């Protein structure tokens, strides 16, 4: 209502972000609760991946809203419109105060999930947007330069897009079961091959189940059967140094390449 009455694109942009935030934060809260549900015979990992889906939806929603804001800003540049600076400033200050409280509550902590980061980014996006809106409102009140409104909305939107894209990319990588950015599969392979008794490591995969849970599976060729238990224990200890704690290692006396050619990596 403030954005419509003040005819402020910056306020409308903030309102759009706030509107999507209601849904995004509600989704984050629901997922944080639902992901704690126990696993079952069909969903053996439980619902851990829901938080990644929520993060992806949050990021993608912000990108869509940002695209709309940029479109509207271009229209304002072509046809400037009068803006009520006083009302714009008052609404922006109230909104900024509310979002600063929310940002403090959701401030990052060690071990926060990607879902929580997504929720926090939504709030930070609003804080940045409202800061810009306050600046634009002051400029309009003091100088009457109405282009400050769309200019600020574009600057803030660019900052929001940068953070949102990073969130979307990270969550998409997890959904595609890509190796975590901080773990090199080649380094893991070399470390495993250094274990006494291991002659070859193949079909190596490293992926993220959910925030803070990295999994790995691999085939290791160990010709001497009596070494299998020792190799298995050493493999777990070795990959733990990379932050991998959910480990599956298939030990083979002879490589099974012919049976699994489409799986080897």
C-alpha positions, 0 to 999 in steps of 0.5 A: 500500500505504501508503494502504491500511494507513494508511487515508488518503484523501490517500495514496490520492489521491497514489497515484492521481496517481502511478499515472496519472503512470507512464502519463502520463510514459511517454506523454510520453517516447514522444511526444517520441521519436516526434514526431521521425520524418520526414514522409512523403507522407501525413503532410506535417507528420510527427508534430508533433501527437502531443505535443498529443494527449499533453498533452490525454490527460495533462490529461484523466486528471488531471481524471478522477482528481481527480473520483474523489478528490473523490467519496471525500472527500465519503464521508469527510466523511459517515463519518469513518474512523480514520487511522494518522497515523505511517505516513501521515507516513512514506510521505508524506515518502518520496514527497515527496522522490522527487517533488521530485527529479522536479520539479527534473529536469523544471523549466520551461525556455525553449522547453519543449513543451506535452507537457513542461509536461503532464508537469511539471504531473503531478509538481507535482500530486504534490508539492502533494498530498504536501505536504498529506498531510504537513500532514494526517498531522502534524495527525492525529498531534498532535490525532487530527482525522481530517477533516484527511485528506479536507480536505487531499485536496480542497484539493490536488485543487482546485489540480490541477484548475485547472492540468489544466483550463488544459492541457486547454483549451490543447491542445483549442484547438490541436487545434481549430486556434484562433488562438493566444491571444497573436495577434489575427487582426484585427491580422494582417489590418490589418498585411497590408493596410498592405503597399503594393499590397495592396487586400484580405485575406481567408480569413485563418487563424492556428493552432498546429501544435505548441508553438512552431510557428505557421502562417498562410494568407491570400488577398491581393488585389494588382491589379498583378502586378508587385508580387506578389513584393515583396508576398509577401516583405513579408507574410512579414516582417510576420507574422514580427513576430507570431511566425508563421513558417510562412506561405502567402499566395495572391496574387490580381489579382481576389478569388475570393469567388464560387469560395470563399464557404464559406472566407472569413473 
